[in-house]
Amino acid sequence: MTSFVDKLKLKEKAEEDLYFARRDRELIGAMHHHSDGEPIRILSGGQTGVDRAALDAALALGLAVGGWCPSGRRAEDGCIPDRYPLTESRSRDYAERTQWNVRDSDATLILCRGALGGGTKLTADLARRLGRPLCVRDLERPLDEEGVLAWLLTNRIRTLNCAGPRESGAAGIQAQAFDVLRALFAAWGERLDPSAPD
């Protein structure tokens, strides 16, 4: 009789395992599914450095881009190139476009090196003041891609404002941020649409 009871317990355990495996798949599928079907959109102010890296990484992957830039398409290297489809704000002041990009996004991702300063600090302060999700990652350490992906998915981000120091304040950050963001955006897109081809 003991072998019958043992077999029954094994059968129940197997059925329980199958049930929870199905539930896990359903929950994972729900995490990836967004009923609105809205595509990922990357915003930035178009400044050299992290802003341009975000736009370039998104464009390289065929993602929608946009954002506000100062009147006259002002940047530290002159006029922001036309290949970036940014809308000019009313002011030549960087602060206005910074605020509008934070306001018009679901969340802000800041990539930096060390302590925040200048416009990057302003961006973080505005995100907090406007109650927008904010994720700050220091590129002096390896990026925790899984942590950032979890943040994007948990907050159901579709329009992401990307910011950080300009190239003159952190030499080489544009190329570094491009590599990091291209990998991050590709992984984010795959998580949102797991059926997409590799």
Order of alpha helices (4+ residues) and beta strands (2+ residues): alpha-beta-alpha-beta-beta-beta-beta-beta-alpha-beta-alpha-beta-alpha-beta-alpha
